[in-house]
Amino acid sequence: MKKLAILITSALFFFSFTSFAQTKHGKTTQYPSYKGLTMCGYQGWFRAPGDGSGKEWGHYGRDGKFDKDHNTIDFWPEVSEYEKVYDTKFKYPDGSPAQVFSSVDKSTTDLHFRWMKEYGVDGVFMQRFFGVTRDKNINKSSNIILKNALDASNKYGRAIAVMYDLSGLKASGEDCSSVIEDWKSLVDELKVTDQGENQNYLFHNGKPLVAIWGLGFPDRPYNIREIGINRLIDFLKNDPVYGGCSVMLGVPTYFRELNKDCLPDPYLHEVIKSADIVLPWMVQRFTPLVHKGRDHVRDHIIQDIAWCKYYGVDYVPIVYPGFSWRNLSLSRPDLARHTAYGAIPRLGGKFYWDLIYASITAGAEMLYVAMYDEIDEGTAIIKITNNPPNSDEAHFVDNDGMPSDHYLFLTGIASKILKDELPLGPIMPQK
């Protein structure tokens, strides 16, 4: 009996210790579940000379340059509302310089989150690439952008979460350990999951949600059996100090069948079953240029949801406005030969709405929009101009004559539908 009493006392002490230790995360949030929300991916990777990052042009052009020979964006942002903008070498017909924004500027982040509030977009997953986790400098620009986003999320009441993208992880000799250390740093230094009593960090199943993207894709150099992904997930879920989290995994569209865009390795299924949410990457996998495309998407998602329910994992489909990376691909002749401007056309928003309608009809309880600010691959929903600085030497895709805020508007409508505030219909809404 004495031994039993000791065991019970020890167990209670351990429970008390771990409960105390887990106060690294705030106990409450305005967003306790992903369900009912429309979240976007947020790259935050655009740089301009003079923005304080110490970089030249980033994600606007190749090799730090942004001109007709180095341009990598297909869409041009509508910048009339930005507090700070940067002149480029591109000109409008009247000779004035075309301007762009920098993601490093706090005013840029503030404006983007203000738009989320104005249009009813619930929030964003802040993309954090693997290379960022190697850099231990607490003042690196990625941390500055994340800190600005945390401030803006609190100011405008928008949900925010961290998404680790494993892109950049090396083929051998490297594992996910730096992600673990980076998460510790974010929790300790930026207090990402403890922003105060009314914080807006996104929880799921009552726990802070952390996303890991890039498992099961055949074009990745790393072997998912060798990168310690199981240890990373176990850490995020069970570490007594920094764990207690829910985990979302970004995987290929055809993860369920382990074919087409997915590695045929059943280990991926084991990893997915250990997570809380699965997020299939559907960009470029569906197109409006096929017969009954909306029905095809719906039927695919129905089967995905059934698979996930069977294994006890939640499911979120991706919706996106279209796809265009012609300028980005020009440095790759093998890609450029097969890549046209507007390769997956937006059709004035019809394609985007078809994906939203198909996803919700199939039973999706939450949506992931790819992406909020991705103008280099033409998936952005931020305000895009219909009058880009086109010339004989440079070409950009316009917004199909639709208002610059058209995709923010549609995303907000989708959010209201998920919350049962508006009915779902097959016809694209208009203002």
N, C-alpha and C positions, 0 to 999 in steps of 0.2 A: 504493500500500500504506500509505503514511504517512497519507493522508487517511482510509482505511478504519480505521486504528488510532485516529485521533482521534474518528471517529464512534462506534466501539465504546466508547471511554473515556467519551465524552459520554453515551452511552446508559446505561452502567453507573452513571455519576454521577447521572443523572436517576432511574434506578430506585432507587438507594440513597437519594437525597434524598426521593423520594416515599414510600418504605417507612418512612423515619425520621419523616417528617411525619405519617404516618397513625397514629403511636403516640398521637394524641389519643384514639383508641378503644382500649380494652383488647383484648388479643390473644385472650383466651379468655373463655368464659362457660359457665355451667351449662346454658344453653339454646341450643345451636348451630343449632336448626332449629325452625320452627313446626310441622312435621309431627309428628303424634302428640299434639298439645296441644289442649286446650279453653281458649281465652282469652275474656275478657269485656271489653266496653267499660265504662269507669269514668268517670262524669261528674264527680264531686267538686265539684258546683256548689251544694250546699245551704248556706245561710247563716242565721244567727240573730242577733238583737241581743245584743251582749255577748260574741260569740265571738272578738273581737279583729280581725275583718276590717274594722271600721269601716263595715259595711253594716247595713241593716235585714234584714227577711226576704227571702231570695233563693231562688227556685224553689220555695218553699212557697206564695207568694202574689204577687199583682200589686202594683205600686207600693210595694214595701217593706212591705206589710201582709199579715197572715195571720189572717183571720177569715172569717165566713160569706159576706161580700160580696167577698172577694179571694182565696179559696182556689183553688189550682191543682193540688193533688195528689189522686189518686183512691185511692191505697193508703196505709195508715198503717204506719210501721215498728214492729216489735216492739223496744222500747228497753230491756228489762230488763237487758241485758248491757253497755250503754254506761256508761262512766265519767262522762261529762258529758252532760247533757240540758238542754233548754230548755222552760220552761212556755209553753203557747199559750193562746189564748182559748177553745179548745174544751174541753168538760168531759165526763167520764164520768158515768154515772148517779148515782154516789155524790157527785158534786160536785167531785171532784179534777180538777186540770188535766191535760189530755193533753199529752204531751211528745214532742219530736223531737230529732234529733241535728244537729250542724253538721259539714260536711265539713272545716272549717278545723282542728278539734281533732285534734291528733296521736293522741289516744287513740281517736278514731273510725276513723282510717286503720289504726291498729294492730289494732283489733278486726276490721275488714273483711278484712285480710290474714290474721289468725289463723283466721278462718272458712275462707278459701281453703285454708289448710294442713290444717285439721281435716277438711274434706270432700273434699279432693283436687282442688280447682279449680286449674288450672295457673298462672293469672296474669291480668293485665289490660293493656289499652291505655289509657293515661291520655289523656283527651280534652283537647285544647288548641285552643281556638277562635281564630278569626282576630283578634278584637279583642284577645286577650291578647298577640299578637305585636306589636301597635302600642305597647303599654305597655312602656317600657324600664326600669321600676323593678324591680330585681333582687329586692326584698323584697315584691313583689305576692303576693296570697294564692294565686294559681295556682301560683307557684313554691314557696311554703311547703307546699302540698298535695303537689306533686310530690316535694319533698325528703322529706316525711314518708313518701310511698309508696316512695321508693327505700330509705329506712331499713327500712321494714317488709318490703319484698321481700327484703332481705338477711337480716333477722331470721328470716323464716319460709320462706326458700328458694323464693319465688314468682317467676315470670317477669314482666317489666315492659317496656313499650315506649311510645313516644310516638306519638300519633295527632293530626295536625293536621286540624281541621275548618274548611273554608273558609267556613262560615256566617258572615256578617258582612262578607265582602269586597264592596266597593262595585261598582256597575254600571260605572263608568268612572273612569279616572284612578288606578286602583290595581291593583297586580299582586302577585305572590307574594314580592316582595323581602323583606318583613318576616319571612316564614317562614324565609328563609335566615338572616337576622340572628338570629332567635330561636334557631334550631338551633345556631348558633355559640355563643350565650350559654349554652345548656344544656350543651353539650359543655365549654366553658371554665369556667363558674362552678359548675354543679351536677355536672359530670363524669358525666353520665347514662350514658355508655357506657364508663366506666372506674371502676367501683366496687370495684376490687381483684381479687385473684387468683381469688376464687370469686364473681364478680359474677353477677347474674341478669338483666341486660339481654338481651332476646330477640334472637337473631340468626336469620338465615335464609340458607341457602347460605353459611354461615360469615361473614356480615357483619351488622352492626347493622341491625335492621329499623325503618324509619320509615314510618308510614302517612299518607296524604293522602286525606281524605274530602270528597266533594262535587262530583264531576265528571260532567257529563251530565244533571243534573236540570233539567227545564224551569221549575221554580219558583225557580231561582236567578237573581239579577239580572245576574250577570257572564257574559261570553262566554269560554268556555274557550280560544278561539283568541287571546285578547287579554290573558291574565293571566300569561303567562310560565311556564306549567306545565311546558313542555319544559325551560326553563332551570333551574327548581327541581329537576326529576328529574335532569338532568345534573349539577347541583351535588351532590346527595345521593349520586349514584353515582360521580362522577369527581373531585370536588375533592380535591387532594392532601393537604389538612389535615383537613377536616371530612367528606369524602365516604367512599367505600369502603363505602357502605351498600346494603342491599336496600330496595326500595320496594314498598309495598302501596297499591293505589288503591281507594277506596270509590266505587262507581258504581251506577247504577240496576239493578233486577232484570232488566230486559229490555235490557241493554247489547248483548247478542249480536245481537238483531234491530233495535236502534235504533228501537224504537217503544214504545207504551203509556206507561210512566213515564219514558221516555228521549228525549232530544233526537235527532232524526234526522240527526246530524252524524257522518259517517265519520271525522272527525278524532279522535273519542273512541277509535276502534279503534287508531289510530296511537299515541295516548298509552298505552293499555293494553298494547300490544305492547312498549313500552319499559320496562315495569315488571316486577316479579318475581312479584307475587301480585295477583289481582283479587278484590275483596270486594263482591259485589252486595248492596245494601241491600234486604232482603226483608220488613222489618217492615210490616205492613198489606197486604202483597201476597198473603198466603195466609191462609186462614181454615178452621176446622174445620166451618164451616156449609155446605160443599159436598159433593157426592157423591164419594167416593173421594179425598178431599183429600190423603191421604198419598201415594197413587200419583201424583197430579198433581205434587206437590213432587219426588218421586223422579225422574220422567221429565224434569222441567225441569232438575234438577241434572245428570243424566246428559248431556244435550245441552250444558250449560255446560262441563262438564269436558272433553268431546270437543273443543269449540271451543278451550279454553285449551291443551290438549295439542298441538293442531295448531300453535298459535302460540308454544309454548314458555313459557307463563305458568302458574304454579301458581294454584290455585283454593281459596277457602275460603267455604263457605256460612254464612249467618246462621241461627241458631235463636233463638227467643224464646218466653217463656211465654204471651203473650197481649198484648192492647193495650186501654188504657182511658184516655182523656183528656177525659172529660166536663167536669170542673171547670175544666180548663185552657182548654177551648173556649168556656166561657160568656161570655167577653168578645168572642167572634166569633159573632154571630148566624147568619152563613152556615154556620159549622161546627156550632154547637150544635144546630141543627134536625135534623141528620143523625147526631148522635153520642150514643150511649147509654153508660151505665155498663157496663163489660165488653163493649165493642163486638166485640172478638175474645176470646171467653171462654176462660179457662184450663182449664176442665173438670177441675179438680183435678189438673192436670199432664198430662193425656192429650194435649192439643194439643202441648205442649212435647215430650213423648216421641215423638209422631208425627213431628215435624220432625227430631229427632235420629235416629230410626230410618231415616227416608227419606233423610237426608243421608249417613249411613254406608253404607246399602245401595247408594246410587248411586255410591259410590266415594270419598267425601270422606275425606281423610287428616288434616284438621284442622277445627276448628269455631270460630266466633266467636259468642259469646252476647251478644245485645242485650237488656238491659244488666245490669250488676251492681247498680247503685244507683238506677235510673231509676224512682222512684215517681210522678213527675208524669205519665208516659205509660203507667204500668202495665206496664212490661216488667221490673221489678226482680226479681232472684233472691235478694236479701238477705232476712233474716227479716221477715216481714209478719204483722201481728196479725189474728186472727179477730174481735177485739172493738174496732173503731175507734170513735171518739167520735161515732157517728151521732146525729142529732137531727132534729126537724122542720125545722130550718133548714139542715142540712148533711148530706151523704151521702158515704160512702166505701165502697169495695169491700172485702169481706173475702177470706180466703184459701181459700174453698170448704170450710172445715172441716178443711183439711189442716194438718199440723204447720207451724209457722212456718218451719222450715228445709227444707221439702220440696223447693224448687227448688235449693238448695245441694246437697242429697243427690243429686238427679237429675243435676245437672251433674257432680258427682264420679264418678258411675257412667259417664257418657258418656266422661269422661277415661280411665277404666280400660279401657273398651271399645276406644278408639282405640289404647291401648298393648297390646292383646291380653291384658289381665289378666283380663277377663271376657268371656263370650260376648254377642253382640247378640241381642236378642229383641224381638218386636213388642209384647209386653205391658209396660206401665209397671212398673218395679221398685217394690217396697215395702220399707220398713225391716223 
